[in-house]
Amino acid sequence: MDMEKLFNFKLSKIYPLLVAKAQKKNRSEEEVIACIIWLTGYDEEKIKNILLSDITYKDFFVNAPCMNEKRYLVKGSICGIKIEAIEDPIYKDIRILDKLIDDLAKGKSLEKLLP
């Protein structure tokens, strides 16, 4: 998928897909939110309010209050792309969240996912 196209998707359209991916493997929406909070620094109330807006996926990351400094410890591939090889910082953060949700759905505990 083209980066710009991904950047311009509404968060309100992407979020249910992230939750569905986790729930399909018996994980909870609360665990998805925990991953987002850990990565971005938003609190749960702010996330829920943002989901009611038209914010783009890119702007959600650009406006994050405090991106976690440990996010670069998240390694591996997502959609055939090695996270470490991604140069665009916003695209990298998006793929880090994808990787966290992917690993959550694969059964990893939050303690192991969030270094």
N, C-alpha and C positions, 0 to 999 in steps of 0.2 A: 504494500500500500504506500502511496505517495505521502511523504511527511506532512506536506501542507494540508492535504485532505484530512489526515488524522488530527492535526492541530486544530482544524476548524470544526470538528465534530463538537456538538454540545455535550458537556459533561453529563447532563441529565439523560442523554441517550447511551453513553458509555457505562455509567455507573450500574444500571440494572444488569448489563452483560457481565460485569465483574462479579456482582453478587450471585447471579445465576450460575456462573462457572463454579463458584465456591459451594453454593447450596446443592448443586448436582452431586457433589461428593460429600454431602452431609456436614458441611462447614456452615458457619452462621454469618449473617450480615454484620453482626457485631465484630467478628474477626476480620472481615474486610475493612470495616471502619477503623479497627485498631491498626491495620497495615497502613491505611491512608494517613492516620494521625501520626504514626511513627515517621513516615516518609516526609510529610509536608508541614507538620506543626499546626495544622488546623485542628480545632476542637470539634467534638461531635455536633454541637449545636450549629456551629458555623458551616460545617459540611452539609447538614440538612437544609440550612437556609440557602446555601449556594446551589443546591440541587433544584431549588424552585426558580432559579434565575436562568438566563440564557448564556451563561459563561461558557466560553469554549474550553476545550481540554487544555490547550496551550496556556490560556490565561489563568486557568486554575493552578497550573504549576508556576507560572511567572509570578503570580500574586501570592504564592504560598508564604505564610508568615515566617517559617524557619525550616528550610530543607535540612533534613538530618545529615550531619557530616559523615555518619557511618554508612550512608547509602551506597558508597562505592565499594563496600565490602560484599555487596550482593553481586555474585558472579554467575556465569553460566550463559546459556543460550535461550532465546525466546523467539519463536517463529523463525528459527534457523539463523538468527543473528546473535553473535556474541556481544553481550552487553559491554564488555571492556573495549570493544572495537568501535563503538558508536561515538562519533565526534560531536554531534550537535547536543548541547547540554540538556535542552528540553526534551528532545527525543529520547535521550538516555534515561532521564527521570521517568518518562512515560513507560519505557521498557522495563525499568526497575520495578515499577508498580505491577506491571504485567507479570514479571517473574515472581514477585512476592505472592500474588494471587494464584499463579500457577502452582507454586510449591505448597501453598496452603491447601489447594484442592488435591494435591498429591499426598496429603496427610501429615505434612511437617507441622510441628507445634509452633505457636507464636514465639516461644522462647528461643527456638532454633532459627526461626526466620528473621527475627529482628535483632541483629547483633548489637 
